[in-house]
Amino acid sequence: MKKFAAIYALLPTLLMWSGISWALPTESRVPGGVALIDLPASQTPPEIDYLGNRVMVVPSETGTGWTAVVGIPLSAKTSETQKLTVNGKPMSFGISGKDYPEQRLKIKQRKYVEPDPKQVERWRRESAEQKSAYKQWSEPKDAVTRLAMPAQGPYSSAFGLKRFYNDQPRSPHSGLDIAAPDGAPITAAAPGVVTAKGHYFFNGNTIIVDHGHGLSTMYCHMSEISVELGQKLETGDLIGLVGKTGRVTGPHLHWGVSLNNTRIDPLLFVQQN
Ligand SMILES: [Zn+2]
């Protein structure tokens, strides 16, 4: 029995190194997308920096080298070469453009479109709290490269939409909206640790989960949060219920994915059937 247990414990590593079912995210070298960059074999994984943030590195699918999994910001300019450092040495890659559509939303509560100075101050504080969660770097043994959908429902707003609230331009949509009904369960997209929890001005009841190697997921507008700060989670654990807290036009889950402190299209990490 013991021998079998040892083999089972080794199995994920063996599969990972043999390249079988080692599912990387879908590559999309555009603003808001993910670049997969192959690097030569070395004893230890290379340390990579992109825009001041450490980058996820996983064994390559061929099993002979490494692959950097790089999140590209929505603000990246297609005319500029993207610069990385690999163990301190410069490297670059190019990206192509992506024309995200516009979305115009009507918000009844004026404070969510024209917040007063006190509300702006609150938003700044909360934004700093969330950014510091995104910047955390932890190294669980296995990097997470695929995510499970955290709620069931049609997608009501895609990632990257150029947003206008009551005809005023605002930041582009940094996540995916899933139109699940009020009170529907929300589950963890991968194993991780809760690194932020709060009732935020725009995002409502929100948590951020760190999955390690620079990958985090965010869950917003919940009616109820059922986990604590620092709590360890497994894929599928209940973390809260769908709601309509914060700036919303109706109940839904806003699901965000951050890689190297960069918000990217969540669906690139979801196995497409
Ligand atoms: Zn959203």
Boltz pocket constraint, residues with backbone or C-beta under 6 A from the ligand:
constraints:
  - pocket:
      binder: B
      contacts: [[A, 157], [A, 173], [A, 175], [A, 176], [A, 177], [A, 253], [A, 254], [A, 255]]
      max_distance: 6.0
